[in-house]
Amino acid sequence: MTDTETNAEPDGGVEDATGSDETAATEVDPGAGPVPIADPELSEAALERVESLLADGRLADGPEVRAFEDEFAAYCGTDAGVATSNGTTALHAALEAIGLEDGDAVITSPFSFVASANAVRLAGGKPVFADIDPETYTLDPADVRRVLRERDDVVGLLPVHLYGLPADMAALCEIADDHDLFVLEDACQAHGAAVDGTRVGGFGDAACFSFYPTKNMTTAEGGMIVTDRDDVAERAASYVNHGRDVGGTGGYDHVELGHNYRMTSLEAAIGRAQLDRLAEHNRARRENAAVYDEALAEMPVETPTEPAGYRHVYHQYTVRTDDRDALAATLEERDVGTGIYYETPIHRQPAYETVSSAAAEFPVAERAADEVLSLPVHPTLSERDRRIVVEAVRDHFTTQ
Ligand SMILES: Cc1ncc(COP(=O)(O)O)c(C=O)c1O
């Protein structure tokens, strides 16, 4: 359930997470959809910025990208930002910048988008999984400790703030301190999420964000590394630009192997305009979630958890039921978009058959994969859209 006591924004703004009485509404035309699962939307300001860059011919890397890096890092409360071509390249470049070496093991969640673990492999490391907490769907610190008792090759933790809810960073950072591990936050789904007023991005050695169109803010494709560590920022900025000497003259001095993972100015322009609206959009997501929490309370689905002190930003509003597939089918018939994130845990993916711990069992993640269903929670949902979603869920359970 959403804990409305804890939803103060870290920057002091307080959200109104109440909604209208959706539970009382029963007059929705059953075929009144469609209600899409995501609805990325660009403002006039974004379009104007893009047009002005197009007119100037400033298309690739440049001052617009530097401005976006500074603004996004400031939003996260970190010293530096390094923009990238997407969230996957952000994770890969961050691991290279942190200094992951061939064969190093990194503990991450099996219940995430495959990119979380792929990035470790791309950087030459070994993803090792620990199970998740059944309520929050994020890494279970107790299971991380179990894994650490069993192996001595782990050098870092890569927790995922899944669906917009921060992982248990207090416990995970304590474990990292005890075992001298780095922490890289996968914040690709959690722009603006926070714990006790600290925004994600500020807990570990570095954090990575995705700006894919369905995310809480977008640049079309794009990503960002944020960090307080100067060495990581410098190495990441170099890595995304073919190992160029970032302190140099701007010429073609390449001091290390790197890649072209750069963001374009056009993407940065969209990102700056989206960042201006992030607080408003996250408020709308939280308001939608509060309406669903209340309306679905009496139905046989588990609604999302928001532990005390946490600020969930509802990248997804994910319910849980052992009747998941039938519920998804009913919603599809009613033109309500849904998503299953994720139907196959990473360790069960064919691409992971030969990777360490693929044969291991993570029962909590595996059960979640069978039972989760995400409902539309994006900021452009109307009151009517929410009513359509709630009615469709209610009708599914009452007409069985
Ligand atoms: C948890 C997580 N990690 C990493 C990524 C990768 O981001 P991108 O798609 O921008 O490469 C995503 C994007 O879906 C994600 O959800």
The ligand as a Gaussian input file, in Angstrom:
#p B3LYP/6-31G(d) Opt

LIG

0 1
 C       16.357000      -2.026000     -14.835000
 C       16.894000      -1.620000     -16.170000
 N       18.220000      -1.637000     -16.362000
 C       18.760000      -1.263000     -17.541000
 C       17.990000      -0.860000     -18.594000
 C       18.634000      -0.502000     -19.897000
 O       18.289000       0.752000     -20.372000
 P       18.211000       1.032000     -21.954000
 O       17.024000       0.333000     -22.485000
 O       18.103000       2.519000     -22.038000
 O       19.479000       0.522000     -22.535000
 C       16.603000      -0.803000     -18.435000
 C       15.732000      -0.356000     -19.537000
 O       14.698000      -0.878000     -19.811000
 C       16.038000      -1.213000     -17.197000
 O       14.724000      -1.202000     -17.008000

